[in-house]
Amino acid sequence: MAEYIASIVPVAVTRHGQTVGYFISTQGQAESDRVALKKASQALDKLLEAQAVDVDAVVADFKLARKSKAGKPSKAGG
């Protein structure tokens, strides 16, 4: 199994001779994911600054809303 996880080649998963799925290793994507997340974070910071959004106020509002909702019974069936 370790060979397949370490491989960059996709593997077809079969059951009784029929392909039921594919295993595609995500090895090596962690760094590119980190870079993409950092880029998105920088873009968000620029958007928030351009709109003069007070992030601390948004976080405080969110915490207050979450706290007040936590004390209320949930509605079943949505």
All heavy atoms as a GROMACS GRO file, in nm:
protein
  573
    1MET      N    1   0.083  -0.119   0.000
    1MET     CA    2   0.000   0.000   0.000
    1MET      C    3   0.087   0.126   0.000
    1MET      O    4   0.053   0.224  -0.065
    1MET     CB    5  -0.093  -0.005   0.121
    1MET     CG    6  -0.198   0.099   0.119
    1MET     SD    7  -0.310   0.070  -0.018
    1MET     CE    8  -0.452   0.148   0.040
    2ALA      N    9   0.197   0.122   0.073
    2ALA     CA   10   0.284   0.239   0.081
    2ALA      C   11   0.338   0.280  -0.056
    2ALA      O   12   0.356   0.398  -0.083
    2ALA     CB   13   0.400   0.212   0.177
    3GLU      N   14   0.361   0.181  -0.143
    3GLU     CA   15   0.408   0.210  -0.279
    3GLU      C   16   0.307   0.297  -0.354
    3GLU      O   17   0.343   0.391  -0.423
    3GLU     CB   18   0.428   0.081  -0.358
    3GLU     CG   19   0.558   0.013  -0.337
    3GLU     CD   20   0.567  -0.112  -0.424
    3GLU    OE1   21   0.538  -0.104  -0.545
    3GLU    OE2   22   0.602  -0.217  -0.368
    4TYR      N   23   0.179   0.262  -0.341
    4TYR     CA   24   0.075   0.335  -0.412
    4TYR      C   25   0.060   0.477  -0.357
    4TYR      O   26   0.038   0.571  -0.432
    4TYR     CB   27  -0.059   0.262  -0.402
    4TYR     CG   28  -0.057   0.127  -0.471
    4TYR    CD1   29  -0.078   0.011  -0.399
    4TYR    CD2   30  -0.033   0.118  -0.607
    4TYR    CE1   31  -0.076  -0.113  -0.462
    4TYR    CE2   32  -0.031  -0.006  -0.671
    4TYR     CZ   33  -0.052  -0.120  -0.598
    4TYR     OH   34  -0.050  -0.241  -0.660
    5ILE      N   35   0.072   0.491  -0.225
    5ILE     CA   36   0.058   0.622  -0.163
    5ILE      C   37   0.173   0.713  -0.206
    5ILE      O   38   0.154   0.832  -0.229
    5ILE     CB   39   0.051   0.610  -0.010
    5ILE    CG1   40  -0.080   0.540   0.028
    5ILE    CG2   41   0.063   0.745   0.058
    5ILE    CD1   42  -0.090   0.502   0.174
    6ALA      N   43   0.293   0.656  -0.218
    6ALA     CA   44   0.411   0.734  -0.255
    6ALA      C   45   0.419   0.763  -0.405
    6ALA      O   46   0.491   0.852  -0.448
    6ALA     CB   47   0.537   0.662  -0.211
    7SER      N   48   0.342   0.691  -0.484
    7SER     CA   49   0.347   0.704  -0.630
    7SER      C   50   0.274   0.829  -0.678
    7SER      O   51   0.180   0.877  -0.616
    7SER     CB   52   0.283   0.581  -0.694
    7SER     OG   53   0.278   0.597  -0.834
    8ILE      N   54   0.318   0.881  -0.792
    8ILE     CA   55   0.248   0.993  -0.854
    8ILE      C   56   0.154   0.944  -0.964
    8ILE      O   57   0.083   1.021  -1.025
    8ILE     CB   58   0.346   1.097  -0.913
    8ILE    CG1   59   0.435   1.035  -1.020
    8ILE    CG2   60   0.426   1.162  -0.802
    8ILE    CD1   61   0.516   1.135  -1.098
    9VAL      N   62   0.153   0.812  -0.986
    9VAL     CA   63   0.069   0.751  -1.090
    9VAL      C   64  -0.066   0.713  -1.030
    9VAL      O   65  -0.071   0.643  -0.928
    9VAL     CB   66   0.138   0.626  -1.148
    9VAL    CG1   67   0.050   0.562  -1.254
    9VAL    CG2   68   0.274   0.662  -1.206
   10PRO      N   69  -0.177   0.758  -1.089
   10PRO     CA   70  -0.309   0.718  -1.039
   10PRO      C   71  -0.326   0.566  -1.048
   10PRO      O   72  -0.275   0.502  -1.140
   10PRO     CB   73  -0.407   0.789  -1.133
   10PRO     CG   74  -0.328   0.899  -1.194
   10PRO     CD   75  -0.187   0.851  -1.202
   11VAL      N   76  -0.402   0.511  -0.954
   11VAL     CA   77  -0.425   0.367  -0.950
   11VAL      C   78  -0.575   0.342  -0.961
   11VAL      O   79  -0.654   0.402  -0.888
   11VAL     CB   80  -0.372   0.307  -0.817
   11VAL    CG1   81  -0.402   0.159  -0.808
   11VAL    CG2   82  -0.223   0.334  -0.802
   12ALA      N   83  -0.613   0.252  -1.053
   12ALA     CA   84  -0.754   0.213  -1.065
   12ALA      C   85  -0.784   0.111  -0.956
   12ALA      O   86  -0.709   0.016  -0.934
   12ALA     CB   87  -0.780   0.152  -1.202
   13VAL      N   88  -0.894   0.132  -0.886
   13VAL     CA   89  -0.937   0.040  -0.781
   13VAL      C   90  -1.048  -0.047  -0.841
   13VAL      O   91  -1.146   0.006  -0.894
   13VAL     CB   92  -0.990   0.117  -0.658
   13VAL    CG1   93  -1.036   0.021  -0.550
   13VAL    CG2   94  -0.882   0.212  -0.605
   14THR      N   95  -1.030  -0.178  -0.834
   14THR     CA   96  -1.128  -0.268  -0.895
   14THR      C   97  -1.189  -0.361  -0.791
   14THR      O   98  -1.130  -0.388  -0.686
   14THR     CB   99  -1.063  -0.353  -1.006
   14THR    OG1  100  -0.960  -0.433  -0.949
   14THR    CG2  101  -1.006  -0.267  -1.116
   15ARG      N  102  -1.307  -0.407  -0.825
   15ARG     CA  103  -1.376  -0.508  -0.743
   15ARG      C  104  -1.440  -0.606  -0.841
   15ARG      O  105  -1.521  -0.564  -0.925
   15ARG     CB  106  -1.482  -0.441  -0.656
   15ARG     CG  107  -1.553  -0.540  -0.567
   15ARG     CD  108  -1.643  -0.469  -0.470
   15ARG     NE  109  -1.700  -0.566  -0.379
   15ARG     CZ  110  -1.818  -0.555  -0.323
   15ARG    NH1  111  -1.891  -0.448  -0.347
   15ARG    NH2  112  -1.861  -0.646  -0.243
   16HIS      N  113  -1.402  -0.729  -0.829
   16HIS     CA  114  -1.451  -0.834  -0.920
   16HIS      C  115  -1.428  -0.795  -1.066
   16HIS      O  116  -1.515  -0.814  -1.151
   16HIS     CB  117  -1.598  -0.864  -0.895
   16HIS     CG  118  -1.629  -0.906  -0.756
   16HIS    ND1  119  -1.583  -1.024  -0.700
   16HIS    CD2  120  -1.700  -0.843  -0.658
   16HIS    CE1  121  -1.624  -1.033  -0.576
   16HIS    NE2  122  -1.695  -0.925  -0.547
   17GLY      N  123  -1.312  -0.736  -1.093
   17GLY     CA  124  -1.277  -0.701  -1.230
   17GLY      C  125  -1.336  -0.571  -1.281
   17GLY      O  126  -1.306  -0.528  -1.392
   18GLN      N  127  -1.420  -0.506  -1.204
   18GLN     CA  128  -1.482  -0.380  -1.246
   18GLN      C  129  -1.414  -0.264  -1.173
   18GLN      O  130  -1.394  -0.269  -1.052
   18GLN     CB  131  -1.632  -0.380  -1.211
   18GLN     CG  132  -1.711  -0.487  -1.281
   18GLN     CD  133  -1.719  -0.460  -1.430
   18GLN    OE1  134  -1.738  -0.348  -1.474
   18GLN    NE2  135  -1.705  -0.565  -1.510
   19THR      N  136  -1.382  -0.160  -1.247
   19THR     CA  137  -1.324  -0.041  -1.185
   19THR      C  138  -1.431   0.030  -1.104
   19THR      O  139  -1.538   0.062  -1.155
   19THR     CB  140  -1.267   0.055  -1.291
   19THR    OG1  141  -1.167  -0.016  -1.367
   19THR    CG2  142  -1.205   0.178  -1.228
   20VAL      N  143  -1.402   0.049  -0.976
   20VAL     CA  144  -1.499   0.115  -0.887
   20VAL      C  145  -1.450   0.253  -0.843
   20VAL      O  146  -1.524   0.327  -0.779
   20VAL     CB  147  -1.530   0.028  -0.762
   20VAL    CG1  148  -1.601  -0.099  -0.803
   20VAL    CG2  149  -1.404  -0.003  -0.683
   21GLY      N  150  -1.328   0.287  -0.877
   21GLY     CA  151  -1.276   0.418  -0.840
   21GLY      C  152  -1.130   0.430  -0.875
   21GLY      O  153  -1.071   0.339  -0.933
   22TYR      N  154  -1.074   0.543  -0.840
   22TYR     CA  155  -0.934   0.570  -0.865
   22TYR      C  156  -0.871   0.629  -0.740
   22TYR      O  157  -0.935   0.707  -0.668
   22TYR     CB  158  -0.916   0.669  -0.981
   22TYR     CG  159  -0.963   0.614  -1.113
   22TYR    CD1  160  -1.093   0.636  -1.156
   22TYR    CD2  161  -0.879   0.538  -1.191
   22TYR    CE1  162  -1.138   0.584  -1.276
   22TYR    CE2  163  -0.924   0.485  -1.312
   22TYR     CZ  164  -1.052   0.509  -1.353
   22TYR     OH  165  -1.097   0.456  -1.471
   23PHE      N  166  -0.746   0.590  -0.714
   23PHE     CA  167  -0.671   0.651  -0.605
   23PHE      C  168  -0.569   0.742  -0.669
   23PHE      O  169  -0.489   0.700  -0.752
   23PHE     CB  170  -0.600   0.544  -0.520
   23PHE     CG  171  -0.508   0.606  -0.418
   23PHE    CD1  172  -0.560   0.660  -0.301
   23PHE    CD2  173  -0.373   0.612  -0.441
   23PHE    CE1  174  -0.476   0.719  -0.208
   23PHE    CE2  175  -0.289   0.672  -0.348
   23PHE     CZ  176  -0.341   0.725  -0.232
   24ILE      N  177  -0.574   0.869  -0.631
   24ILE     CA  178  -0.478   0.968  -0.682
   24ILE      C  179  -0.410   1.030  -0.562
   24ILE      O  180  -0.474   1.098  -0.480
   24ILE     CB  181  -0.548   1.075  -0.765
   24ILE    CG1  182  -0.623   1.010  -0.881
   24ILE    CG2  183  -0.447   1.178  -0.816
   24ILE    CD1  184  -0.715   1.103  -0.956
   25SER      N  185  -0.282   1.005  -0.548
   25SER     CA  186  -0.206   1.056  -0.434
   25SER      C  187  -0.200   1.209  -0.439
   25SER      O  188  -0.188   1.269  -0.546
   25SER     CB  189  -0.064   1.000  -0.436
   25SER     OG  190   0.013   1.056  -0.333
   26THR      N  191  -0.211   1.270  -0.323
   26THR     CA  192  -0.200   1.417  -0.316
   26THR      C  193  -0.060   1.459  -0.275
   26THR      O  194  -0.037   1.574  -0.241
   26THR     CB  195  -0.301   1.474  -0.215
   26THR    OG1  196  -0.275   1.418  -0.087
   26THR    CG2  197  -0.443   1.446  -0.258
   27GLN      N  198   0.033   1.366  -0.278
   27GLN     CA  199   0.171   1.394  -0.240
   27GLN      C  200   0.224   1.512  -0.320
   27GLN      O  201   0.205   1.521  -0.440
   27GLN     CB  202   0.258   1.272  -0.266
   27GLN     CG  203   0.402   1.291  -0.228
   27GLN     CD  204   0.486   1.168  -0.259
   27GLN    OE1  205   0.442   1.079  -0.329
   27GLN    NE2  206   0.605   1.164  -0.208
   28GLY      N  207   0.288   1.603  -0.252
   28GLY     CA  208   0.348   1.718  -0.318
   28GLY      C  209   0.254   1.835  -0.335
   28GLY      O  210   0.296   1.942  -0.374
   29GLN      N  211   0.127   1.818  -0.305
   29GLN     CA  212   0.034   1.928  -0.322
   29GLN      C  213   0.028   2.018  -0.200
   29GLN      O  214  -0.026   2.128  -0.208
   29GLN     CB  215  -0.106   1.875  -0.354
   29GLN     CG  216  -0.115   1.814  -0.491
   29GLN     CD  217  -0.256   1.768  -0.523
   29GLN    OE1  218  -0.341   1.762  -0.437
   29GLN    NE2  219  -0.279   1.736  -0.647
   30ALA      N  220   0.080   1.974  -0.088
   30ALA     CA  221   0.072   2.053   0.036
   30ALA      C  222   0.136   2.190   0.016
   30ALA      O  223   0.079   2.291   0.058
   30ALA     CB  224   0.137   1.979   0.151
   31GLU      N  225   0.251   2.195  -0.048
   31GLU     CA  226   0.319   2.324  -0.066
   31GLU      C  227   0.241   2.414  -0.160
   31GLU      O  228   0.224   2.533  -0.135
   31GLU     CB  229   0.461   2.303  -0.118
   31GLU     CG  230   0.539   2.432  -0.135
   31GLU     CD  231   0.556   2.513  -0.007
   31GLU    OE1  232   0.557   2.456   0.102
   31GLU    OE2  233   0.567   2.637  -0.016
   32SER      N  234   0.188   2.358  -0.269
   32SER     CA  235   0.111   2.440  -0.362
   32SER      C  236  -0.019   2.486  -0.297
   32SER      O  237  -0.065   2.598  -0.321
   32SER     CB  238   0.084   2.365  -0.492
   32SER     OG  239   0.005   2.252  -0.468
   33ASP      N  240  -0.079   2.403  -0.212
   33ASP     CA  241  -0.198   2.443  -0.138
   33ASP      C  242  -0.167   2.558  -0.044
   33ASP      O  243  -0.244   2.653  -0.032
   33ASP     CB  244  -0.255   2.326  -0.057
   33ASP     CG  245  -0.319   2.219  -0.144
   33ASP    OD1  246  -0.341   2.245  -0.264
   33ASP    OD2  247  -0.346   2.111  -0.090
   34ARG      N  248  -0.053   2.550   0.022
   34ARG     CA  249  -0.010   2.656   0.115
   34ARG      C  250   0.012   2.788   0.040
   34ARG      O  251  -0.029   2.894   0.085
   34ARG     CB  252   0.118   2.611   0.186
   34ARG     CG  253   0.132   2.659   0.325
   34ARG     CD  254   0.252   2.605   0.402
   34ARG     NE  255   0.335   2.502   0.343
   34ARG     CZ  256   0.321   2.371   0.365
   34ARG    NH1  257   0.226   2.327   0.442
   34ARG    NH2  258   0.403   2.285   0.309
   35VAL      N  259   0.075   2.780  -0.076
   35VAL     CA  260   0.100   2.899  -0.157
   35VAL      C  261  -0.032   2.960  -0.203
   35VAL      O  262  -0.051   3.082  -0.196
   35VAL     CB  263   0.192   2.865  -0.278
   35VAL    CG1  264   0.199   2.980  -0.376
   35VAL    CG2  265   0.331   2.828  -0.229
   36ALA      N  266  -0.125   2.877  -0.249
   36ALA     CA  267  -0.255   2.925  -0.294
   36ALA      C  268  -0.332   2.990  -0.180
   36ALA      O  269  -0.396   3.095  -0.198
   36ALA     CB  270  -0.337   2.811  -0.354
   37LEU      N  271  -0.326   2.930  -0.061
   37LEU     CA  272  -0.395   2.986   0.055
   37LEU      C  273  -0.336   3.121   0.094
   37LEU      O  274  -0.409   3.215   0.125
   37LEU     CB  275  -0.388   2.888   0.173
   37LEU     CG  276  -0.458   2.930   0.300
   37LEU    CD1  277  -0.607   2.956   0.275
   37LEU    CD2  278  -0.441   2.825   0.408
   38LYS      N  279  -0.204   3.132   0.089
   38LYS     CA  280  -0.139   3.258   0.123
   38LYS      C  281  -0.179   3.367   0.022
   38LYS      O  282  -0.208   3.480   0.060
   38LYS     CB  283   0.013   3.241   0.125
   38LYS     CG  284   0.087   3.363   0.174
   38LYS     CD  285   0.234   3.335   0.196
   38LYS     CE  286   0.300   3.456   0.257
   38LYS     NZ  287   0.439   3.430   0.293
   39LYS      N  288  -0.185   3.330  -0.106
   39LYS     CA  289  -0.223   3.425  -0.209
   39LYS      C  290  -0.368   3.471  -0.189
   39LYS      O  291  -0.400   3.589  -0.200
   39LYS     CB  292  -0.206   3.361  -0.347
   39LYS     CG  293  -0.224   3.454  -0.462
   39LYS     CD  294  -0.194   3.383  -0.594
   39LYS     CE  295  -0.212   3.474  -0.711
   39LYS     NZ  296  -0.182   3.408  -0.838
   40ALA      N  297  -0.456   3.376  -0.157
   40ALA     CA  298  -0.596   3.410  -0.133
   40ALA      C  299  -0.610   3.500  -0.010
   40ALA      O  300  -0.690   3.594  -0.009
   40ALA     CB  301  -0.678   3.283  -0.115
   41SER      N  302  -0.532   3.472   0.092
   41SER     CA  303  -0.534   3.552   0.214
   41SER      C  304  -0.491   3.696   0.185
   41SER      O  305  -0.552   3.792   0.235
   41SER     CB  306  -0.441   3.489   0.318
   41SER     OG  307  -0.430   3.571   0.431
   42GLN      N  308  -0.389   3.711   0.105
   42GLN     CA  309  -0.343   3.845   0.068
   42GLN      C  310  -0.448   3.920  -0.013
   42GLN      O  311  -0.471   4.039   0.007
   42GLN     CB  312  -0.211   3.837  -0.009
   42GLN     CG  313  -0.095   3.792   0.078
   42GLN     CD  314   0.029   3.757  -0.003
   42GLN    OE1  315   0.025   3.736  -0.124
   42GLN    NE2  316   0.142   3.747   0.066
   43ALA      N  317  -0.515   3.849  -0.104
   43ALA     CA  318  -0.621   3.911  -0.184
   43ALA      C  319  -0.737   3.954  -0.094
   43ALA      O  320  -0.793   4.063  -0.111
   43ALA     CB  321  -0.670   3.814  -0.292
   44LEU      N  322  -0.773   3.870   0.002
   44LEU     CA  323  -0.880   3.904   0.096
   44LEU      C  324  -0.842   4.026   0.179
   44LEU      O  325  -0.925   4.116   0.198
   44LEU     CB  326  -0.911   3.785   0.187
   44LEU     CG  327  -1.018   3.809   0.293
   44LEU    CD1  328  -1.151   3.848   0.230
   44LEU    CD2  329  -1.033   3.686   0.381
   45ASP      N  330  -0.720   4.031   0.226
   45ASP     CA  331  -0.674   4.147   0.303
   45ASP      C  332  -0.688   4.276   0.222
   45ASP      O  333  -0.734   4.378   0.274
   45ASP     CB  334  -0.527   4.130   0.346
   45ASP     CG  335  -0.511   4.028   0.458
   45ASP    OD1  336  -0.611   3.994   0.525
   45ASP    OD2  337  -0.396   3.982   0.478
   46LYS      N  338  -0.653   4.270   0.094
   46LYS     CA  339  -0.664   4.388   0.009
   46LYS      C  340  -0.810   4.430  -0.010
   46LYS      O  341  -0.843   4.548  -0.007
   46LYS     CB  342  -0.599   4.362  -0.127
   46LYS     CG  343  -0.448   4.359  -0.123
   46LYS     CD  344  -0.389   4.332  -0.260
   46LYS     CE  345  -0.238   4.322  -0.252
   46LYS     NZ  346  -0.178   4.292  -0.382
   47LEU      N  347  -0.898   4.330  -0.030
   47LEU     CA  348  -1.041   4.360  -0.047
   47LEU      C  349  -1.100   4.421   0.080
   47LEU      O  350  -1.176   4.518   0.074
   47LEU     CB  351  -1.118   4.233  -0.082
   47LEU     CG  352  -1.099   4.180  -0.223
   47LEU    CD1  353  -1.162   4.041  -0.236
   47LEU    CD2  354  -1.160   4.274  -0.324
   48LEU      N  355  -1.065   4.366   0.194
   48LEU     CA  356  -1.116   4.419   0.321
   48LEU      C  357  -1.067   4.561   0.344
   48LEU      O  358  -1.143   4.647   0.389
   48LEU     CB  359  -1.074   4.328   0.437
   48LEU     CG  360  -1.138   4.189   0.439
   48LEU    CD1  361  -1.072   4.102   0.546
   48LEU    CD2  362  -1.288   4.199   0.461
   49GLU      N  363  -0.941   4.585   0.311
   49GLU     CA  364  -0.885   4.720   0.327
   49GLU      C  365  -0.953   4.818   0.231
   49GLU      O  366  -0.988   4.930   0.269
   49GLU     CB  367  -0.734   4.716   0.301
   49GLU     CG  368  -0.666   4.850   0.327
   49GLU     CD  369  -0.517   4.843   0.305
   49GLU    OE1  370  -0.457   4.734   0.314
   49GLU    OE2  371  -0.458   4.950   0.277
   50ALA      N  372  -0.976   4.776   0.107
   50ALA     CA  373  -1.038   4.863   0.008
   50ALA      C  374  -1.181   4.900   0.048
   50ALA      O  375  -1.228   5.011   0.017
   50ALA     CB  376  -1.039   4.794  -0.129
   51GLN      N  377  -1.249   4.810   0.117
   51GLN     CA  378  -1.387   4.835   0.160
   51GLN      C  379  -1.393   4.893   0.301
   51GLN      O  380  -1.502   4.912   0.355
   51GLN     CB  381  -1.468   4.705   0.154
   51GLN     CG  382  -1.484   4.648   0.016
   51GLN     CD  383  -1.563   4.739  -0.075
   51GLN    OE1  384  -1.663   4.798  -0.035
   51GLN    NE2  385  -1.517   4.754  -0.198
   52ALA      N  386  -1.278   4.920   0.361
   52ALA     CA  387  -1.266   4.976   0.496
   52ALA      C  388  -1.342   4.890   0.599
   52ALA      O  389  -1.412   4.941   0.686
   52ALA     CB  390  -1.315   5.120   0.500
   53VAL      N  391  -1.326   4.757   0.587
   53VAL     CA  392  -1.391   4.665   0.679
   53VAL      C  393  -1.306   4.652   0.806
   53VAL      O  394  -1.185   4.629   0.799
   53VAL     CB  395  -1.409   4.526   0.614
   53VAL    CG1  396  -1.463   4.424   0.714
   53VAL    CG2  397  -1.500   4.536   0.494
   54ASP      N  398  -1.370   4.671   0.922
   54ASP     CA  399  -1.304   4.653   1.050
   54ASP      C  400  -1.314   4.506   1.088
   54ASP      O  401  -1.418   4.460   1.136
   54ASP     CB  402  -1.369   4.742   1.156
   54ASP     CG  403  -1.302   4.733   1.292
   54ASP    OD1  404  -1.211   4.648   1.309
   54ASP    OD2  405  -1.341   4.810   1.382
   55VAL      N  406  -1.208   4.432   1.066
   55VAL     CA  407  -1.208   4.288   1.087
   55VAL      C  408  -1.237   4.255   1.234
   55VAL      O  409  -1.313   4.162   1.263
   55VAL     CB  410  -1.074   4.224   1.042
   55VAL    CG1  411  -1.070   4.075   1.074
   55VAL    CG2  412  -1.053   4.247   0.894
   56ASP      N  413  -1.182   4.331   1.326
   56ASP     CA  414  -1.206   4.305   1.467
   56ASP      C  415  -1.355   4.319   1.501
   56ASP      O  416  -1.410   4.242   1.580
   56ASP     CB  417  -1.122   4.398   1.555
   56ASP     CG  418  -0.973   4.367   1.546
   56ASP    OD1  419  -0.938   4.250   1.522
   56ASP    OD2  420  -0.891   4.460   1.562
   57ALA      N  421  -1.421   4.417   1.441
   57ALA     CA  422  -1.563   4.437   1.465
   57ALA      C  423  -1.644   4.321   1.406
   57ALA      O  424  -1.741   4.275   1.468
   57ALA     CB  425  -1.610   4.569   1.404
   58VAL      N  426  -1.605   4.272   1.289
   58VAL     CA  427  -1.674   4.159   1.227
   58VAL      C  428  -1.659   4.035   1.315
   58VAL      O  429  -1.757   3.963   1.339
   58VAL     CB  430  -1.619   4.132   1.085
   58VAL    CG1  431  -1.674   4.002   1.028
   58VAL    CG2  432  -1.649   4.248   0.993
   59VAL      N  433  -1.540   4.011   1.366
   59VAL     CA  434  -1.515   3.896   1.452
   59VAL      C  435  -1.598   3.908   1.580
   59VAL      O  436  -1.660   3.811   1.625
   59VAL     CB  437  -1.365   3.880   1.483
   59VAL    CG1  438  -1.341   3.776   1.592
   59VAL    CG2  439  -1.288   3.844   1.357
   60ALA      N  440  -1.600   4.027   1.638
   60ALA     CA  441  -1.678   4.048   1.761
   60ALA      C  442  -1.827   4.024   1.735
   60ALA      O  443  -1.895   3.961   1.816
   60ALA     CB  444  -1.655   4.189   1.813
   61ASP      N  445  -1.879   4.074   1.623
   61ASP     CA  446  -2.019   4.052   1.586
   61ASP      C  447  -2.048   3.904   1.568
   61ASP      O  448  -2.152   3.854   1.611
   61ASP     CB  449  -2.056   4.128   1.459
   61ASP     CG  450  -2.064   4.278   1.478
   61ASP    OD1  451  -2.067   4.323   1.595
   61ASP    OD2  452  -2.066   4.350   1.376
   62PHE      N  453  -1.957   3.834   1.504
   62PHE     CA  454  -1.974   3.691   1.481
   62PHE      C  455  -1.979   3.616   1.613
   62PHE      O  456  -2.066   3.530   1.634
   62PHE     CB  457  -1.861   3.637   1.394
   62PHE     CG  458  -1.864   3.488   1.378
   62PHE    CD1  459  -1.953   3.428   1.291
   62PHE    CD2  460  -1.777   3.407   1.450
   62PHE    CE1  461  -1.957   3.290   1.276
   62PHE    CE2  462  -1.781   3.269   1.436
   62PHE     CZ  463  -1.870   3.211   1.348
   63LYS      N  464  -1.886   3.648   1.703
   63LYS     CA  465  -1.883   3.581   1.833
   63LYS      C  466  -2.011   3.609   1.911
   63LYS      O  467  -2.065   3.518   1.975
   63LYS     CB  468  -1.761   3.626   1.913
   63LYS     CG  469  -1.632   3.567   1.862
   63LYS     CD  470  -1.514   3.613   1.946
   63LYS     CE  471  -1.384   3.553   1.896
   63LYS     NZ  472  -1.269   3.596   1.976
   64LEU      N  473  -2.060   3.730   1.905
   64LEU     CA  474  -2.183   3.766   1.975
   64LEU      C  475  -2.302   3.689   1.917
   64LEU      O  476  -2.384   3.633   1.992
   64LEU     CB  477  -2.207   3.917   1.967
   64LEU     CG  478  -2.329   3.970   2.041
   64LEU    CD1  479  -2.316   3.944   2.191
   64LEU    CD2  480  -2.343   4.120   2.016
   65ALA      N  481  -2.311   3.684   1.785
   65ALA     CA  482  -2.420   3.612   1.720
   65ALA      C  483  -2.413   3.464   1.752
   65ALA      O  484  -2.515   3.400   1.778
   65ALA     CB  485  -2.415   3.635   1.569
   66ARG      N  486  -2.296   3.409   1.752
   66ARG     CA  487  -2.278   3.267   1.781
   66ARG      C  488  -2.315   3.236   1.926
   66ARG      O  489  -2.380   3.136   1.954
   66ARG     CB  490  -2.133   3.228   1.754
   66ARG     CG  491  -2.107   3.082   1.762
   66ARG     CD  492  -1.968   3.050   1.715
   66ARG     NE  493  -1.947   2.908   1.728
   66ARG     CZ  494  -1.829   2.852   1.742
   66ARG    NH1  495  -1.721   2.927   1.742
   66ARG    NH2  496  -1.817   2.725   1.754
   67LYS      N  497  -2.274   3.326   2.015
   67LYS     CA  498  -2.304   3.307   2.158
   67LYS      C  499  -2.455   3.315   2.182
   67LYS      O  500  -2.512   3.235   2.255
   67LYS     CB  501  -2.232   3.413   2.240
   67LYS     CG  502  -2.241   3.393   2.388
   67LYS     CD  503  -2.158   3.496   2.461
   67LYS     CE  504  -2.161   3.474   2.611
   67LYS     NZ  505  -2.080   3.572   2.682
   68SER      N  506  -2.522   3.411   2.120
   68SER     CA  507  -2.666   3.426   2.141
   68SER      C  508  -2.743   3.310   2.078
   68SER      O  509  -2.842   3.266   2.130
   68SER     CB  510  -2.717   3.559   2.086
   68SER     OG  511  -2.705   3.564   1.946
   69LYS      N  512  -2.694   3.258   1.966
   69LYS     CA  513  -2.759   3.145   1.901
   69LYS      C  514  -2.738   3.017   1.982
   69LYS      O  515  -2.825   2.931   1.984
   69LYS     CB  516  -2.707   3.127   1.759
   69LYS     CG  517  -2.783   3.023   1.681
   69LYS     CD  518  -2.750   3.028   1.536
   69LYS     CE  519  -2.842   2.932   1.463
   69LYS     NZ  520  -2.875   2.976   1.332
   70ALA      N  521  -2.626   3.006   2.052
   70ALA     CA  522  -2.596   2.886   2.132
   70ALA      C  523  -2.695   2.869   2.244
   70ALA      O  524  -2.724   2.757   2.286
   70ALA     CB  525  -2.453   2.893   2.185
   71GLY      N  526  -2.753   2.979   2.295
   71GLY     CA  527  -2.847   2.971   2.404
   71GLY      C  528  -2.988   2.938   2.361
   71GLY      O  529  -3.074   2.908   2.442
   72LYS      N  530  -3.016   2.944   2.231
   72LYS     CA  531  -3.149   2.917   2.179
   72LYS      C  532  -3.163   2.771   2.139
   72LYS      O  533  -3.069   2.712   2.087
   72LYS     CB  534  -3.178   3.004   2.056
   72LYS     CG  535  -3.183   3.152   2.087
   72LYS     CD  536  -3.212   3.230   1.962
   72LYS     CE  537  -3.210   3.379   1.990
   72LYS     NZ  538  -3.231   3.458   1.869
   73PRO      N  539  -3.281   2.712   2.158
   73PRO     CA  540  -3.301   2.574   2.112
   73PRO      C  541  -3.302   2.570   1.959
   73PRO      O  542  -3.350   2.663   1.895
   73PRO     CB  543  -3.437   2.534   2.169
   73PRO     CG  544  -3.504   2.662   2.207
   73PRO     CD  545  -3.397   2.766   2.228
   74SER      N  546  -3.246   2.462   1.904
   74SER     CA  547  -3.242   2.449   1.757
   74SER      C  548  -3.377   2.402   1.704
   74SER      O  549  -3.450   2.333   1.772
   74SER     CB  550  -3.131   2.354   1.715
   74SER     OG  551  -3.159   2.225   1.763
   75LYS      N  552  -3.405   2.442   1.580
   75LYS     CA  553  -3.528   2.400   1.514
   75LYS      C  554  -3.501   2.272   1.437
   75LYS      O  555  -3.410   2.267   1.356
   75LYS     CB  556  -3.577   2.508   1.417
   75LYS     CG  557  -3.617   2.636   1.487
   75LYS     CD  558  -3.664   2.737   1.386
   75LYS     CE  559  -3.700   2.869   1.453
   75LYS     NZ  560  -3.742   2.970   1.358
   76ALA      N  561  -3.580   2.170   1.460
   76ALA     CA  562  -3.563   2.043   1.389
   76ALA      C  563  -3.633   2.050   1.254
   76ALA      O  564  -3.736   2.112   1.240
   76ALA     CB  565  -3.622   1.928   1.471
   77GLY      N  566  -3.571   1.987   1.154
   77GLY     CA  567  -3.633   1.979   1.023
   77GLY      C  568  -3.610   2.098   0.935
   77GLY      O  569  -3.650   2.102   0.821
   78GLY      N  570  -3.540   2.201   0.984
   78GLY     CA  571  -3.495   2.315   0.912
   78GLY      C  572  -3.583   2.395   0.834
   78GLY      O  573  -3.591   2.448   0.738
   0.00000   0.00000   0.00000
